[in-house]
Amino acid sequence: MEKINIGIIGGSGLYQMPELQNVHHVPVDTPFGPPSDSFVIGELEETTVAFLPRHGRGHRILPTELPFRANIYAMKLLGVEYILSVSAVGSLQEQYAPTDMVVPDQFFDRTRARARESTFFGDGIVGHVSFANPVCNELGDILEESCKGVGVNVHRGGTYLCMEGPAFSTKAESNVYRQWGMDVIGMTN
């Protein structure tokens, strides 16, 4: 299997990347079951990337049903070292308008479904991993500069609140999250 350094996970509305050239599909098996879909391997401006539609083509997988561990493990098997994960989110702050790009640097987990695995460890394997700074600054710099280069309004920093879904939050919940200082809200971080 060829090694691919960059992985892209598409969220709601991003199920394919028409810009990819020389495309082929690669199924990947993992110890955590199958990923959301086959990977689309292709060239984007002369760089080979692995693209995965998070919800599967056709948006057939709910947020609580996503095989997060399989998706990330499969990326690792492909040799991916940098993952750009795109998510459709709601804004909790007025400064973030529709079509703006927010590059968060923190996450707040409000999920509670038992089916949503949150670790690769367990079953006799204990691992404690620092998650204090969960975002790669180098990749954030590249994304910020790329947004500016094509005229996209970009905001650097902030907190992505991940809620359970598939129902959206109530107004009361959103008001509490806003008071907590959360910036954007989604279901699949």
HUGIDA-V441909 format. One record per run of one state. SS is the DSSP state (~ for helix, > for strand, _ for the rest). FROM is the first residue (numbers start at 1). LEN is the number of residues. If there is no record, write none. Layout:
# HUGIDA-V441909
((SS	FROM	LEN) (SS	FROM	LEN))
This chain:
# HUGIDA-V441909
((_	1	5) (>	6	5) (_	11	10) (>	21	6) (_	27	12) (>	39	6) (_	45	2) (>	47	7) (_	54	9) (~	63	3) (_	66	2) (~	68	10) (_	78	4) (>	82	4) (_	86	4) (>	90	2) (_	92	9) (>	101	3) (_	104	2) (>	106	4) (_	110	12) (>	122	1) (_	123	2) (>	125	1) (_	126	11) (~	137	13) (_	150	4) (>	154	3) (_	157	2) (>	159	4) (_	163	8) (~	171	10) (_	181	3) (>	184	3) (_	187	3))
